[in-house]
Amino acid sequence: MSPFSGRPDAAQVEAGRRLAVEKRVRQVEAEILARAPETDVDPSLDQIAAVMQLLGDPQKTFPVIHLTGTNGKTSTTRMIEALLRELGLTTGRFTSPHLHSFRERIAIGGEPISAERLIEIYDQVLPFVEIVDARAVAEGGSRLNFFMLSVVLAYAAFADSPVDVAVVEVGLGGRWDGTNVADGQVAVVTPVAIDHQRLLGSTVEEIATEKSGIIKAGAIAVSSIQEADVAAILVDRAEEVGARIVFEANDFGVTGREVALGGQQLSFRGLAGDYDEVFLPLHGEHQASNAATALAAVEAFVGGGEQRLDPEIVRAAFAGVTSPGRLEVVRRSPTVLVDAAHNPAGMLALRAALEDSFTFTRLVGVVAIFEDKDAEAMLEILESALDHVVVTRNTSPRSMSPTRLGEIAVDLFGEDRVTVVRDLPDALDRAATIAESEGGSGIGAGVIVTGSVVTAADARMLLGVTSG
């Protein structure tokens, strides 16, 4: 406050404004997250389509690259976006789940939506959402769930920005996923495996059928390597709607790969040309595959797969890629990595990457897994990669009890290689102690924290890493 006028000075006014924004955005995020979870869903697009229609169908005002799959979606989405931004395009990015802040889900120009913009967009769309909510409740249904409202906010924000292109990751499946009110000019399918059986089906063929629903008429579908039955389903869908489909290892792929300090050095065969000497600061063969798929998707988008990108643009884009929570080094001495693997296929990729890219004399796992996941299969895959496992729980109410997870682990690892710790903070400390007791300090000792996205996010937060 000015000592002469008695009025607040500019700095005080700005501080008051920021405090008000912070309070309001917390309220908005709380209201969004208070809705039913994305797993509580009626397999229909009717409600979200009704909201979008009331809003003037903003999702039809920009082109979309749409991604589905079981694993690798978020990393591939971020790689596609990095390439598009390096090409000079203004991008929208929608991913899920978030690690630390809801605003990570909606990014514009590579940055999470600002608190001010989220508040503005929320206030704009809420009256229309409430109209559809009221109609649904009157008919015995329920309000839009949390995920569908997130999609509405993302599409409205992208149209308002505006963006040149949106890169959109599905939440679950594809056919009736809320994001599927948009028609992707390019549809990307990362590896399909068993997950979310209650919602998507009990076989990989049923799951692939759901995911194939994002392939629309006239689109180019870009698929990672798939099991033969999955590939056949994707081909059938493409033929049914009149889309073109290309596959990794057949139409594009990785032609060279060497492990390098901080990542890997790659060469690609794209849809429209070759690219060599490309550094990717992410670990694992699965990330090389994701990069090849991302490159093909961007080639498909900007030139129908017939126009080679500038190799320097490709190199610059991939060199700056990040994928938080995906085999990410978050601390040294001992080295602590976090990985969001949350199903058997993800654990297989994690194990292969650990063997491929790291040389620990002693590696200890910290594992917390959701109750509805195949914990036995996930731990069995990890067993050969770990010297010891510390089982615990994360902050989600869906987390399996450490006692039960410990029983499963003992059957697989043996009692002398399993430690049960009730809470994750203590589990991290215990794992570091075990790793250093025989592995020594520094590069020889390692800790890998995994089992779910929430586990990875909790560990990052505890270790002081909060950027997403």
N, C-alpha and C positions, 0 to 999 in steps of 0.2 A: 504494500500500500504506500502510495506517495505520502511523505511526511508533510507536504504542503497542501495537497488537495483533499486528503482524506479518502480519495478514491483508489480502488485497486489499480496497480500498474499492469502493463501488458503481460508481463510474465505471470502474474497472479491470475489474470483472466484466462490465459492459456492453460495454466495448471488446473484451474477449475473446470475448463472445458474437457480436458483429457480425463479428469476424474469422472465426469458425467458420462463420457463415452465408454470408459471402462466398466462403469456400473451398468449401463444399458446393454452393452454387448454381452456381459455375463448373464443378464436377464434373458436376452434373446437366445443365447446358446442353451440355457437351462430349459427354456420353453420348447426348443427343438428337440433336445435330448430326452425330455419328459414324455414324448410320444412313444407309441409302441415300437419295439425294436424291428429291424429289417427282417428278422426271422419270423415275425408275427405278420404274415402277409396272406392276402387272398390272391391266388394266381390270376390276376387280371390287371389290365392297364386302364380300365374304365375310369376310375377315380382321378388318377393323375392326368389322363387325357382330357377329362372334363375341366380340370384346373388350367391346363395349358391352353385349352380353347378359349376360356374366359380371358386369359392373358394375351390372346392374339397369336398363340403358337410361336413363342419366341425361339423355340428349338429349330424352327424352319428358316431362320434368318441367317444362319451361318453353316458352312459345311462341317461335317463331323467325321472323325476317325474313331470308330467304336471298337472297344476291346473286350473280349471275354476269354475264358480259359480257367484252369484250376490253379495253376501257379505261374508266377512271372508277370502277372498283369501290370502291377504297379511299376515295376522296374522298366518294363517295355513301354508303358505309357510315358514315363519320364524321359526315356531315350527318344521316343518319337517327338515329344515336345521340344527337347533340346535341339534336335535337327531342324524342326520347323522355325524355331526362334533364330537359329543361326542363319537361316535363309531369309530372315528379315520379317517374318510374319508375326503378328500379334496373336498370341495363343490363349485359349482357355483350357484349363486342365481340371478334370474331375476324377478323384481317386477315393478309395475307401479300403479299410477304415483309416482313421487318422491316428497318429502316434500320440500327440500331446494336445493339440487344439483343433476344434471343429473346423476352424478357418483353413487348415491345411487342405481340406477336401476340395476347396474351390480356389483355384489359382488363376491369375490373369497375368500374362507376360512373365510367367515363371515364379511369381510371388504370391503367397497366400492373400486372399481377399482381405482388404483392410477392415478394421472394426467398423469404421464409419460407413463403408460401402455395404457391409453385411447388414447393418442396422437399417440402412436406407432401403435395400432390396427387400428385406424381411417385412418392413412396414408397407411396402408397395404390394406385395403378393398376399399378405395375410388375409385381407378382406375376401379375396377370391377363394383362398383355401377354406376359409370358414363357411362360405356358401356351400361348397361341395361337401365339407364335413357335416354340416347340418342336414343336408339332403340324405347323406349316407346313414347317419344316425337315425333319422326319422324312418328310414326303410329297414331298420334293424341291423345295419352294418356298423362300421367303425370309422373313425377319422383316418386321414392319411397317416401312414406310419412315419417314423423318423427319417427313414431313407428316402421315401418318396418326396417328403418336404425338402430334403437336401437337394434332390435332383431339380425340383422346381426352382429353388434359389439359384442353383448353378446356371441353369439355362436362362433364367431371367437376367442374371448378372452378366453372362456372356453376350446376350443380345444388347444389353444396355451399354456395354463397354465402348464400342462393340469389338468383337474379336474377328480375326480373319479365318480362324479354324478352331474347333474345339476337339480336344483329345479326351475321350470319355471312357472310363473303366466301369464295367457293370458291377453291381453289388453281388447279386446271386443269379446264376444261370444266364439268361439272355432273353428268351422269348417273352416272358412276362416281367422281366426286370424293369424297374421304373425308368431307367435310362433309355429304354427301347421305344419311347414315344418319339425319339429322333431317328432319322434314317441315315445310317452311316454311308458316306461315299466310299469309304474303305472300311471293311470289317476285318478285324485281326483276331485270330484264335490262337492263344498260347497253349502249351500242352494240357490236355484234358485227362483227368484222373478221377478217382473216387473221392468225393467230399460232399458234405451237406446232403447226405442220402435222403433224409426225411423230406427235404424240399425238392430235390432234383431227380431222385430216382436211385435205385440200388445197384444199377449196373453202369458201366462206363458208356454203354450205348445209349441208355436213357438220358444220362447227363449230357452227352454230346448232342442229342436231339434238342434238348432245352437250349444249349448254348448256340446251336446253329441258327436259332431264331433271330440273331442280329444280322444275318446275311440278308440283304434286301435287294430288290430288283435293280439291275443295272450297276450294282456295286462291284468292286474288286475285293475278293476275300483273300487274305494273306494268312497262311497257317504255318505254325511251327511244326516240327516233326510230330506225328501222331501215330497211335496204334492203327493197324489196318482197318479195324471196324469203325473207329472214329473218323478216319479219313474218308471212308466210303459214305458215311452219313453226311459229312460236310460237302462232299461232291454232289450227293443227291439233292441237298438243299440248294446248292448253287445252280444246279440244272433246273430245279423246280421254279426258281424265281428269276432265272435269266441273269445270273451273276457269273463273273469270271473268277476262278480260284487258282491260286498258286501255292506251292508247298516248299518249305525248307527241305534241302537236300535234293530236291528235284529241279526247282526253278531258281533257287537262290540258296546261299548258305555261307558257312565259315570255311575258308580254304586254307587258312594257316593260323596257328595259335601258339604263342609262347608265353609262359608265365614270366611276368616282369615285376620289378620292384613297385609295389603299390597297386598292382593290377595285372593286366595282360596286354600283349601286343598281338593285333589281329589283322587278318586279311579276309576280304569278303568277295564273293561273287554275288552281285546284286541282280535285279531284274534287267537292268539296262547297262551294266558295266561292272568292271572290277575296281576294288579299292584296297590298297595295301598300306602298311605302316600306320595302322590306326591303333592308338593307345586308348584302352578303356580302364579307368581307375576303379574297377569292380572285380571281385574274385569269382572264379568258378566257371567251368565250361558252360553251365546253364546260362550265365550272363552273356557269354559270347553268342549263344544261340538267340537269346533275347535281343541282342544288338543286331544280329542279322535280320531278324524278323522286323525290328523297328526300321531298319534301313530300307527294306523292301516295301514296307507300308508307306514310307515317305516318298519313295520312287513312284509307287502306285498313285499317290495323291497328287503329286505335282506334275507328273507327266504320263499318267496312265501306265507306268512301268516301262516306258520307252525312252525316257530322257535321263541320261546319267547325271548324277549330282556332281558338283565340284568337289573333288577329293579333299581339298583343303577345308572346305566347309564341313565335310563329314569328320575330318580329323579334329577340327576345333570343337565341334559339337560333342563328340564322344569324350574328348579329353576333359570336358567340364561336367560330365554326368555325375550325379549323386543318386543314391538310393538308400535313404536312411532306414536303419533297422534290417538291412539285408546284408548279412555277413560283414558287418560294419565294425571296424576297430574303434572302440570308445575309450580305451585306456591302455597305457603301457606299464610294464613292470609291476605285476605280471600283465601280459597282453590279455585284454578282455574284449571279446567279440560278442555282438548280439545278432541274432538272426530270427526272423519272424516265421520260420517254418512251423506249420500248424497242421500238417497231415503227412501221411507216409511218403507221398511223392516229394514233398518239400524236404523231408528229412533225408531222402536219398540224394537229392541235389546238394544239400548241406554237407553230408558225409563226403561226397565226391570232391567238393570244393575244399574241404579241410585237408583231405589227403593230397590234393593237387597243389594247393597254394601255400601251405603252412608246414613248418617243421618244428613241432613242439617235442621237447623231451618228456613232458608230462602235460596232459590235457584233461581238465576237469569240466564236466558239464553241470550247468545249473538249469533245471528243467521244471517248468510249470505248464500244465496242459489243461484244456477245458474238459469238463466232465463228459461231453458228448463226442469227444474225439477218440480215435483208435490209439490210445496211449500205449498199449502193448506193442503194436506194430511200430510205432514211432521210436520207442525205446529200444526195441530189438535192432532197428536199423542203426541207431547211434552206438550200440554197445561196442562194436569193433573199433570205433574211433576214439573212445574215451578210456582213460585210466581209472576214472572214478566219476560217479554222478551224485550230485546233491539235488534231491527232489524237494520242491517247495510249492508255494501257491503264489498267484499274482493277485492283483487287486480286484479282479472281476468276480462277481458272485458265481459265475459259471465255472470257476477254477476247481479242478479235482482236489480233494483233500490230500495233503501231503502224506498222510498215513496210508491211504489207499494207493496212491502213486508209488509210495515206497515199497509196498507189498509186491506190486507188479515189477518194480525195478529189481528187487532182491531175487525174484525168480529168474531174471535174465542175466544179471551182473554177478550175483552171489553177494552174500551179506557183507563181506569185507570191502566191497567196492561201492557201497551205497550209504549215503548219509541223508537222514530226513531232518529237515529244518522247517519250522512252522512258517516263518515269514521271509520274504525275498531279501530284505536288507541284510539279515543275519546269514542267509544262504550265500550271498555274494562274498561276505567276509570269510565265511567258512571255506568256500571254494578256493579263494585266493590263498588261504593258509595251506590247504591241502596241495594245491598246485606247486607252491614254492617249497614245500617241505621236502620234495624229492626232485622237482624239476629245476630247482635253483631259480634265482631272480632273473629278470630281464627276458630275453627272447626264448629261453628254454621252457618257461612256465606259461601255460595258457588256460584261460577260462572261456567257455562258450555258453552264452545264455540264450535259451531257445524254448520252443514249445507253443508259442502263440504270438500274435502281434502285440497283445497286451503285455505279455512277459517281456518282450523286447522294449516296449515303450516304458514300462516300469523301470527296467534296468537302466535305460538311457537317462531317465529322470534322476534316479538315485546317484548316478555317476556324473551328473551335472551337464548332460548333453540334452538340450531341449529344442534345437532347431530341427525343422522337419523337411 
